[in-house]
Amino acid sequence: MTNDRTASLKKIRDEVLHLTVSPLYKERIKNKTLPVIGEGSHHARIMLIGEAPGRNEAKTGRPFCGAAGKVLDELLRSAKIDRAGVYITNIVKDRPPFNRDPTPKELALYAPFLDRQIAIIRPKIIVTLGRFSMRYIMEKYGLEKRCGPIGALHGKTFKASLPYGEVLINIQYHPAVAVYDARRIAALKKDFAALARMAKS
């Protein structure tokens, strides 16, 4: 099973690597950067999903390794969640220029890769990091009527039925909010502590 999952995830990596139809592919080649597919346990109980890679991520090919990644690491440590034991990825696998928001076309182009990652890894808890992943996941799994501003929904959890079973959808702020406003870190830690309690139950 582990080999099957690894092979399936490598197939996604290879497809993204050669995704010439993406407008972000040309940017990647021009800037000599890397796609960011995801990393972590292929049997993760928790999957964390951001929106798109930043500059440091595109340089290394690793998700959440820049300033927002340091915040995420701090949140995971505070909640006693092992980063190596979760799976971390983004909807969009290539960096939008100047860290701009991903466009609807880009989201639609890359989202099927995320859908396949979820189907392969089969997480029990999907954690959305930021409004783009929140909106996509909630709409994807029939929760669009319960969607709203992330300021009202952060820390909340919803149930969804996926082909492999029931999944909990946990809404979180993007860690970058604490990069721009350090006062937000306490609220983020509170939400991650609740996530950790839920994961143990």
LINBELRA-V601672 format. One record per pair of residues at least 6 apart in sequence whose C-alpha atoms are under 7 Angstrom apart, sorted by the first residue. I is the first residue (numbers start at 1). GAP is how many residues later the second one is. D is the distance in whole Angstrom. If there is no record, write none. Layout:
# LINBELRA-V601672
I_GAP_D / I_GAP_D
This chain:
# LINBELRA-V601672
5_37_7 / 5_115_6 / 9_108_7 / 12_101_7 / 13_24_6 / 17_18_7 / 19_6_6 / 24_70_6 / 24_71_7 / 24_72_6 / 28_6_6 / 33_25_5 / 33_26_5 / 34_24_5 / 34_25_6 / 34_26_7 / 34_27_5 / 35_23_6 / 35_26_6 / 35_58_6 / 35_59_5 / 36_17_7 / 36_21_7 / 36_22_6 / 36_25_5 / 36_26_6 / 36_27_6 / 36_57_5 / 36_58_6 / 37_52_6 / 37_56_6 / 38_24_7 / 38_25_6 / 38_50_5 / 38_51_4 / 39_23_7 / 39_48_6 / 39_49_6 / 39_50_7 / 40_44_5 / 40_45_6 / 40_46_5 / 40_47_4 / 40_48_6 / 41_43_6 / 41_44_5 / 41_45_6 / 41_46_6 / 42_79_5 / 43_78_6 / 44_41_6 / 44_42_5 / 44_43_6 / 44_77_7 / 44_79_6 / 45_41_7 / 45_78_5 / 45_79_5 / 45_80_6 / 46_40_5 / 46_41_7 / 46_77_5 / 46_78_6 / 46_79_5 / 46_80_6 / 47_39_6 / 47_40_5 / 47_41_6 / 47_76_6 / 47_78_6 / 47_79_5 / 47_80_6 / 48_39_6 / 48_40_5 / 48_41_6 / 48_78_6 / 48_79_5 / 48_80_6 / 48_81_7 / 49_39_6 / 49_40_5 / 49_41_5 / 49_42_7 / 49_78_6 / 49_79_5 / 49_80_6 / 49_84_6 / 50_39_6 / 50_40_4 / 50_41_6 / 50_78_6 / 50_79_5 / 50_80_6 / 50_83_6 / 51_39_5 / 51_40_5 / 51_41_6 / 51_81_6 / 51_82_6 / 52_38_5 / 52_39_6 / 52_40_5 / 52_41_6 / 52_42_7 / 52_43_6 / 53_10_6 / 53_40_7 / 53_41_6 / 53_42_5 / 54_41_6 / 54_45_6 / 56_9_6 / 56_10_5 / 57_6_5 / 57_7_6 / 57_8_6 / 57_9_7 / 58_37_6 / 63_25_7 / 63_26_6 / 67_112_7 / 68_107_5 / 68_108_5 / 68_111_6 / 71_104_6 / 72_103_6 / 75_114_6 / 75_117_6 / 76_6_7 / 76_7_7 / 78_111_7 / 79_113_6 / 79_114_5 / 79_117_6 / 81_115_7 / 91_16_7 / 91_19_6 / 91_20_6 / 91_23_6 / 91_42_7 / 92_14_7 / 92_15_6 / 92_18_5 / 92_19_7 / 93_17_7 / 96_6_6 / 122_42_7 / 124_43_5 / 124_44_6 / 125_42_6 / 125_43_5 / 125_44_6 / 126_42_6 / 126_43_5 / 126_44_6 / 127_42_6 / 127_43_5 / 127_44_6 / 127_45_7 / 128_6_5 / 128_42_6 / 128_43_5 / 128_44_6 / 129_42_7 / 129_43_5 / 129_44_5 / 129_45_4 / 130_42_6 / 130_43_5 / 130_44_4 / 131_19_6 / 134_37_6 / 135_12_7 / 138_6_5 / 138_9_7 / 141_19_6 / 153_18_6 / 154_17_5 / 154_18_5 / 154_19_6 / 155_15_7 / 155_16_5 / 155_17_6 / 155_36_5 / 156_14_6 / 156_15_6 / 157_11_6 / 157_12_5 / 157_13_4 / 157_14_6 / 158_10_6 / 158_11_5 / 158_12_7 / 159_7_7 / 159_8_6 / 159_9_5 / 159_10_6 / 160_6_6 / 160_7_5 / 160_8_6 / 161_6_6 / 177_7_7 / 178_6_5 / 178_7_5
